[in-house]
Amino acid sequence: MNTSTDEKFVIIGASAAGITAADEIRKLDQNAAITMISKEEVKGYYRPRLSEMLSNDKISAEQITFKNDQWYADRKINLLLNQTVRGIDPVTKQVSLEDGTDIPYTKLIIASGAEVFVPPFSGRDKEGVFTLRHLKDMQNIKEYAKGKKNAVVIGGGLLGLEAANGLKGLGLNVSVLEHNKRILPRQLDPEASSLLEEKVDKYGIKFLKNASTKEIVGTDKLEGILLESGETIAADLLIISTGVNPNTAFAKGTDLEIKRAIVVNEKMETSLADIYAAGDCAEFNGINYALWIEAVEQGKTAGINAAGGEYLFETFTPFTSLQAFDTKVFSIGDVGSKPEREYDTYKNYDDGNFRELYFADDKLCGAILIGDTSKQSMISKAFKTGISKNDMLEKFES
């Protein structure tokens, strides 16, 4: 399919989902107007590398930028940077910006992403308190860290661990505060959690479990974190990494169906005609994994369908991939999280490499790799085929 129309496509967001959607639209429609709106000052970039950039000066902003100016020019995409969307009007089909500009559309794709959820801690506005979501955040943290000694990360999830690894690379003493009783409880079973905790400790990072924050203390500047237990952790730099909230505030006054995020079907269509949503701001079947690969696939789906094509989004088994603390971690599927389910497991721990497979009803249902993760591609492909235990073990051990 290759058409040429007078459609006016407006895409809110210029990251993974938005850029992919724009690319797919242009492949199908050579003449339509495409406008992308981003609240950031820079072109879309690969967000997962921000933590790595904290302590690696060899990675430049240009290196993580998706597309250069020529790419946008070749595809006749009007990219509006440093612009915040104030609201959308599905009746008049307009997007309103904070500067008073109204942009008309015939098809709208919302790919506005998410922001870090910051719990209402007392003192969260003190100097030295950061979140790490945008390139500017990384640059501000890196600058502020100069001359500092003690850093704390609130939240021991994947992003929190990556941030802690980056801060350690800056030469800081780093503590991670995790309210759960073990590390990555959704991605790892207890044995794997213990092993990763050992590696984090050996790397020189203090990982505090069952650590709930009560207050961020200090006069004007951050001085420490007061825990519910009464203990105070010294800190002059804090990163809050406690999950994300979808960016949907600009759509609240409309009839758009929004639960935790904007509700979409398998075509990324929302509850309102000619409006699509994709990426971290959308939920399909009540789920959003907030994964990069998911945002790309949903952006592709939204772009193709908005441009008149036909493409359906298919759910996939979420996975976790972490490279930090001088090790690698890969986890996928159900790794023993359902008490009512009967599991068979295969486990191998050799030369510091931990490998574990979970099976239920004679089918592969989960896997954990720590250290050597070279089998992760094979495992991911095996999930799609519903491979049996015997066939999987034969492949895994070959």
Residue, then its C-alpha position, 0 to 999 in steps of 0.5 A: m500500500n502506498t498512497s498520497t493523501d491530505e491527512k494531517f497526522v499529529i503525534i504527541g511524543a518523539s521517542a520510541a513509539g512516536i518516531t516509529a509511528a511517524d516512520e510507518i505513516r510516511k512509508l504508507d502515505q507520501n504526501a500527508a502532513i506529519t507533525m511531532i510534538s516533544k516537550e524535550e529540547v532535543k531530538g528523540y534518544y535511546r533512554p535506556r542508556l542514560s544510567e550508563m552515561l552517568s559514568n561513561d564520558k565516551i557516550s555522547a548525546e549524539q550517539i544515543t540520538f535516534k535520527n538526525d535532522q536529515w532523517y526528519a527532512d527526508r520524511k518531511i516531518n515537522l518536529l516541534l521541540n520544547q513544546t508542552v501539550r496543554g490539551i486536546d479537543p476531539v470534537t474540533k480535532q485540535v491539539s493545544l500547546e502551552d504557548g497558545t498554538d492550536i494544531p489541527y489534525t485528522k489523525l492523532i497518535i498519543a505517544s507521550g510516554a511517562e514520568v517518574f512517580v515521586p511519592p509524597f515524601s516530605g522534603r522531596d523538593k530539596e536541592g540534591v533530589f533528582t529523578l532520572r528520566h530525561l537526558k537533562d536529568m542525567q546531565n544535571i545529576k552528573e554535574y551535581a555529583k562533582g565533589k559529593k560523597n554519599a548517594v542514595v537511590i530510592g527504589g531497587g527495581l531495574l531502573g534504580l539498580e542501573a542508576a546505582n551502578g552509574l553513581k558508583g561509577l562516579g566514585l560515590n558511596v551508594s546505597v539502594l533503599e528497597h521496600n521489598k524483602r529481596i531484590l527484583p522479586r518480580q523478576l527473580d526467585p529467592e535463590a537468584s535474588s540472593l545471588l544478585e544481592e551478593k554481586v551488588d554487595k561485592y561491587g561495593i553498593k549497599f542494598l537495604k531491604n525492607a527499607s521504607t522512606k519516611e522523610i528526606v531530611g536537611t535544611d535547604k540541601l539534602e542531608g539524608i534519608l530518614l527511614e520508617s525504622g528510625e534509621t537515617i542514611a547519610a546522603d548528599l545526592l538522591i535519585i528517586s526511582t519508584g516507578v512511572n506514571p503515564n503522561t495523560a494529564f492533557a487528555k483528562g478533560t476529554d471522553l478518552e477512556i483512561k484507566r491507569a493509562i489510555v485504553v487501546n485495542e489491538k490496533m492501538e485505537t482508543s475509545l475516540a475515533d481517529i485517536y490512537a495511543a502507543g507506548d508507556c502512555a497506553e494500556f492493552n488488555g489492562i497491561n503496560y510493561a513500559l518496555w522499549i520493545e513494546a513501545v516500538e511495536q505499539g508505535k508501529t501498530a498505531g502508525i500503520n493503522a492510522a495511515g489506513g493499513e492493517y496491523l495488529f499488536e500481539t502481546f508478548t512475554p515480558f523480559t528483564s535484561l540488566q548489565a551492571f555490577d560486573t555481571k549480566v542478568f536476564s529473566i523472562g516469564d513466570v519464575g515461580s511466582k504463582p503459589e497455586r501452580e506446580y513447577d518443574t525446574y532445571k538449575n545449573y550454577d557453575d563458574g559463577n554463572f546461574r542458569e534456571l529454567y521453569f516449566a509448568d504443564d511440560k512447557l517452558c514458562g520462565a527462565i533466569l540467567i545470571g552471569d553468562t546470558s548468551k542463551q537469552s535469545m534462544i530462550s526468548k524464541a523458545f517462548k514463542t513456540g511453546i517448547s516442551k521440557n525435554d526439547m528445551l533441555e536438549k537445546f539448552e544443554s547443546 
